[in-house]
Each structure stands twice: as C-alpha cells, then as structure tokens.
Amino acid sequence: MSPDRIYPDDVADEFERPPISFADREDRPVTVRDHEATDEGFESLVEMYVAFDPEDRAQGIPPTGEQQVRDWLEHILTGDCVNVVAVLDDGRRIGHATLVPDVPASQRDSGASENASRSGDGEVAYELAIFVLAAYQGAGIGTSLIRGLLGAGQEQGVEQVWLTVERWNHPAVALYKKVGFETSKTESFELEMSLRLN
C-alpha cells in the first residue's frame, strides 16, 4: 500500500448498480449481483475458485487448493469489502469482483493505523480484484462485472479505488481504461491504476 498514491482529480461517472442482467457475446444470460452472504453463496464461490485455471492467477491470487481458497474468501467476504458475482441462469458463479479496503474498519475506527494505509488526502482506499473463469473471458462479462462492482462501491460510499495489473496483460489494461481508471505508477513490471469513485 502506498500512502502517496495518486488519484485522478475528476470523479468517475455513475456506474449502474447491481443487479445487472444481460446476454454476453456468446448469447449466454448472465446476471451481475451482490454476493449473497449465505453458505450457498460461499460454497458456490469456493467451487468457482477451485475450478479456476492456475494459469489465470495473477500476483498469487486466487490461491490454489480448496482450504486456501476458503481462508482467502473468509477474509475478502467480510462486511468491510464490496463483493459482486457474475451468475449464470442455473446459479453457477462464473466471475467475482471485490473491493478490499487498505485499512479494515476496526482499525479506522480505533485510529490504530494512523494514516499508514490511507491515500494522500486521508481517505481510505480500496484495492480492486476481478476474476472470470477462462471459458467465459472475452465475452463482455468482465466489463459488466467491474461496472457492477464500481456501482456497488459508489452506493456504499467508496471514494478511491486502485489496482495493479501486469503491464503485458493488455486485455485487462484496456478494460480498466475503458471504465475510467488512469495509470498512476509505471515503475515496475506492474502498472498501478486508480479511479476516484465518489
């Protein structure tokens, strides 16, 4: 986390709030909706991530192995995070996107982190991560998933969002730029991109 992260001056446009129903480029009916904090919702995401192609992992996530997936999901499916899923008509999860705060609410409220993980203007920033199963990539699902996530983030008052992406992942970089992210750091093999959401 970089406390001196740079965010665009302009606030992003309004994003549509979930649920968002559409037909993808393969004419499959898909709905982007808020993650259901139920046992069934949790198990559906575990199933999706266990099936996730290890070649599509970036920066060590999603983890491999069922127990590691469960532990990771228990962390990011907390009330502090914003989570949306892409779901087929039969209920299968085929995508997931999350906004994870740099500073958990418990630390923000207690002041325990004293600006250690805040953006340059003192706001708590959220890191974005998005995952779509390989068989569903390139069909417009990622675009709808990220737009739905950002809409849910706006609704919950998230102000600043950032992400890192491998610079050679051209489809992801193009997607992030299309929804309004700007490149803020380019010093390594990863690009850091940011967006002012509210």
Protein Blocks (a to p, Z undefined) as FASTA:
>chain_A
ZZkbccdfbdcddddddddddddfkopacdddddddbfklmmmmmmmmmmpcfklpgehi
acehjklmmmmmmmmmcfkbccdddddfkopafbdcddddfbdfklmmnomnnomlccfk
opacddddddddfklgonlmmmmmmmmmmmmmmmnopabdcddddfklmmlmmmmmmnop
acfbfkbmbdcddddfZZ
